[in-house]
Amino acid sequence: MQNWPLLSILVWLPIVGGAVALALGNQRAHTARWLALTVALATFALSIPLLTGFDHFTSALQFVEQREWIPAYGIQYHLGADGLSVALIVLTTLVTALVLIGAWGSIDKRVNQYVAAFLFLEGLMIGVFAAVDAMLFYVFFEGMLIPMFIIIGVWGGPRRVYASVKFFLYTFLGSVFMLVGLIYLYLKAGSWQLPDLYALPLAAHEQMWLFFAFLIAFAVKVPMFPVHTWLPDAHVEAPTGGSVILAAIMLKIGGYGFLRFNLPIVPDASHEFAWLVIALSLIAVVYIGLVALVQEDMKKLIAYSSISHMGFVTLGIFIAMMLVRDAGNPEAARLGMQGAMVQMVSHGFISGAMFSCVGVLYDRMHSRMIKDYGGVANVMPWFAAFMVFFSMANAGLPGTSGFVGEFMVILASFQAHPLLAFTAAMTLIIGAAYTLWLVKRVVFGEIGNAHVAELEDINPREWIVLSVFAAGVLLIGLYPKPLTDLMEPAIAQLASQLAISKL
């Protein structure tokens, strides 16, 4: 399928499917559901050739498509994929299909608009991961805010308007700085193409301003401390599907942006200010983990947990910068970036699964408060088995995907400085504390609520969703080599770029 415009199909098939679902109207909800699921499954199936047809022995972009878009300003419709893109695109197509299966019975108002929003969002997120033209990246990057804003604002909880506006303002205002930086780069390079921007020589002061422009945009998206406060509100108010997509895919765009923009375009500034990002990452890992420990709302606890785990992503990325320049250890730098990418994919499965588990309980009890549960294992044994498994993965249990990425980042951090590794490893203790505390109060113990005694175990639809998430967590946990092999050429190429100063 190398001769097909495969990436364009993956971008536009869900968007066209969403438009058709929207046109069906509110009266044809059942048809809209089936249409959306068919489109999502077809998109996932068409993403598999990205894996099977991928050449693991080159760092060059593959599946490339390049056409003129706005010639007057040199903007091109330029798509391409390396190992980093492919991993995240396939994760996006899989999770979107699972979200639509999971929401089958829980959404009953404006169903066609709901499924259309998710299909639009899927196409735009794939566009972000496939864009090679910086302005095309920005268009997809901004465009995906709109369907998520609608998902939270229309199908969210009681404070949905507040949460959706806060989400939109934080992420939109952050990306304005990136737009200014991209325009500056275009005026200097005469091109929007990322390879041209990578080769562009930049003075120290130029790199500094560009670094912070990109940092603000992507830090909000991750989100990093202290611009993380929008995420718990968005998660708590979003419907289950919105929380799953937000945690599993949208947060990863921040980490992806650091690897695509900050490190290769402004390598000297990235080295100069690596200490700042590492410090903020360690605060997220430790402090936000402690904040998760005192939460009474399950969704809010998992949201803070996501911020803590994503701290490992930014830590691994910028530890690599220190290891290349200060320690002269490109092997360890590659390990740090590999760990960050494995952590992103792993967190996609684990966080998606954890929010899906909360959704299963919410559909039955219409409560997310931990105090309303207790003894769920007595009446929902299969659900309890899944939730305990995902909780162990969230705590970084060896044999699960949650361990692999964090272990790689800690190992790389140790080669930079043992104190960094020790601080990062604190998350294994804190993560175990808040995760086991959640499981103890919700799943185990005596049934303390008459409503809990009436709960029914998971149905076949929920079985499918949780089983697929569990399979992903186990496969990466037990055998991460195919994933790391997929990303290795791109990581090696990036590590070699970091070693070359632009000054």
C-alpha positions, -999 to +999 in steps of 0.1 A: +000+000+000+031+023-002+017+038-035-016+047-019-021+082-003-023+062+030-018+091+054-044+113+035-069+084+037-063+081+075-068+119+080-098+124+057-118+092+060-129+099+097-135+136+088-158+127+058-174+100+080-181+126+107-197+149+081-220+121+069-229+112+105-237+149+112-259+150+081-280+120+093-297+142+119-307+134+155-335+111+145-312+084+131-291+078+161-287+041+156-275+045+120-251+072+131-236+049+157-230+021+133-217+044+106-192+059+131-180+026+144-176+012+108-155+043+098-134+040+130-128+003+125-119+009+088-095+037+098-078+014+123-076-014+097-061+010+072-035+021+098-021-014+101-002-011+068+018+017+084+032-010+106+035-038+082+049-016+053+073+004+075+110+001+067+128-002+101+163+004+086+159+041+077+152+073+095+138+089+064+101+099+063+079+073+047+045+073+031+053+108+020+027+130+002+036+165-010+014+190-029+011+227-032-015+241-009-011+279-006+018+287-031+018+324-024+031+317+011+050+285+004+025+264+024+023+228+013+001+198+020+030+177+031+025+145+051+050+119+061+056+094+089+086+080+108+085+055+137+073+082+162+044+092+140+034+056+132+032+045+168+010+074+178-012+072+147-020+035+152-027+043+189-051+071+178-071+048+154-073+020+180-084+042+209-110+061+188-127+028+178-127+017+215-142+050+226-171+046+201-177+010+213-176+021+250-201+050+245-226+028+226-252+028+254-242+057+276-248+086+252-285+090+242-288+127+233-275+142+200-259+109+192-250+118+156-232+150+167-214+131+195-200+104+171-192+130+144-172+151+169-150+120+177-145+112+140-135+148+133-111+147+163-096+115+151-088+128+116-073+161+130-051+142+156-038+119+129-030+151+108-010+165+137+012+133+138+016+132+100+022+168+091+057+177+078+047+213+069+048+235+101+018+255+091-002+224+083+008+211+117-005+243+133-038+240+114-044+205+126-031+214+161-056+242+165-084+224+147-086+195+171-095+219+200-129+225+184-144+190+186-130+184+221-144+218+232-178+207+219-175+172+235-169+186+269-193+216+266-223+196+253-220+161+269-201+170+300-211+173+337-227+202+356-197+225+352-191+216+316-192+251+302-166+264+327-143+233+320-146+236+282-139+273+281-109+269+305-096+240+283-100+261+251-084+293+265-054+275+280-046+255+249-054+282+224-035+310+241-005+287+245-004+279+208-005+315+198+031+318+210+040+288+187+023+306+158+045+337+163+076+314+165+066+296+132+060+329+114+095+341+125+111+308+113+093+311+079+105+347+074+140+336+081+141+303+062+116+310+035+100+276+041+075+259+064+090+224+059+103+209+090+136+195+074+144+231+062+137+244+097+160+218+112+188+229+090+183+267+096+212+283+115+199+304+145+217+327+169+216+321+207+190+348+214+168+336+185+169+301+198+160+313+233+128+331+223+118+303+199+124+277+227+100+295+251+074+300+224+073+263+217+077+254+253+046+273+263+025+258+236+035+222+243+038+225+281+001+234+282-007+204+260+012+178+281+003+195+306+033+204+327+033+221+361+023+249+366+000+252+335-018+219+343-048+232+361-072+229+331-068+191+329-085+180+361-115+202+354-117+190+318-115+153+328-140+156+356-166+173+334-159+154+302-180+124+292-161+091+295-151+090+258-138+126+260-116+117+291-103+086+273-093+105+241-079+135+261-057+113+283-047+086+258-040+108+227-043+146+231-017+149+260+008+130+238+008+158+213+027+179+238+055+154+241+055+148+203+058+186+198+089+187+220+106+160+199+095+175+165+101+212+173+121+222+204+149+197+202+158+197+165+150+233+157+166+250+188+190+224+201+213+249+219+185+266+237+170+232+246+203+223+262+206+256+279+172+254+295+170+216+299+174+221+337+142+241+338+121+215+320+137+187+341+129+206+373+092+212+363+090+175+353+102+163+387+078+186+404+050+170+383+062+135+391+064+140+429+041+169+439+012+162+415+014+125+426+009+137+462-020+158+451-036+127+435-033+110+469-059+132+485-085+133+458-121+121+466-133+120+429-120+090+409-117+109+377-098+137+394-074+112+410-067+096+376-063+131+360-036+141+385-021+107+380-018+114+342+000+147+349+025+128+371+031+101+346+035+126+317+062+142+338+083+111+329+078+120+292+093+155+294+120+142+318+131+116+294+131+140+264+152+167+281+175+144+300+185+132+266+196+168+258+219+168+289+233+134+281+243+143+245+259+176+253+272+173+289+279+136+293+287+129+257+266+098+260+243+095+229+234+059+238+219+070+271+202+099+254+185+075+230+174+054+260+158+085+276+139+095+244+129+058+238+116+057+273+096+089+268+080+075+237+073+041+253+058+059+282+035+079+259+022+048+242+019+029+275+001+058+292-023+059+262-034+023+270-034+026+309-051+060+312-076+051+286-084+019+305-086+036+339-110+062+326-130+035+309-133+017+343-146+048+359-171+051+331-183+016+337-190+024+373-205+058+365-229+043+340-243+022+368-242+044+398-240+080+383-213+089+409-175+093+407-170+098+444-148+072+460-169+072+492-200+060+474-183+027+465-167-002+484-169-040+479-174-037+441-154-070+437-182-089+455-208-081+428-186-073+398-157-099+399-147-095+362-147-058+364-127-059+396-101-081+379-096-056+351-095-026+374-070-041+397-048-051+367-049-016+352-042-001+387-011-022+390+000-011+356-006+025+366+016+019+397+044+006+374+042-031+382+070-050+363+054-071+335+031-042+325+037-014+301+037+011+330+070-002+342+089-003+309+089+034+299+095+047+335+123+022+340+140+034+308+137+070+318+150+064+353+179+044+339+188+073+315+184+098+344+208+079+366+235+083+339+229+121+340+228+123+378+218+097+405+198+124+424+176+129+393+169+092+391+161+089+428+136+118+426+120+103+395+118+069+411+097+084+439+068+082+416+068+044+419+062+048+456+037+076+454+019+060+424+015+028+443+001+047+472-027+066+455-035+037+431-037+010+459-056+035+481-082+039+452-085+001+447-088-006+484-117+019+489-136+011+456-130-025+448-123-044+480-138-045+515-174-049+526-203-036+505-211-003+522-238+009+499-271-007+490-267+005+454-234-013+451-251-045+460-273-042+429-245-036+404-242-060+374-209-071+361-195-059+327-214-067+295-198-080+263-193-045+249-173-034+280-155-067+279-142-059+244-130-025+254-112-035+286-097-066+270-081-047+242-067-022+266-054-051+288-038-068+258-019-036+249-007-031+284+005-067+286+021-068+251+042-037+257+050-048+293+062-083+283+077-076+249+084-039+241+110-047+214+087-043+184+077-008+196+113+003+204+125-012+171+098+008+152+110+041+168+148+035+169+158+050+136+139+082+142+153+084+178+189+077+166+185+105+139+172+129+165+201+121+189+226+128+162+209+162+154+211+172+191+249+167+191+253+194+165+253+230+177+237+257+155+259+284+170 
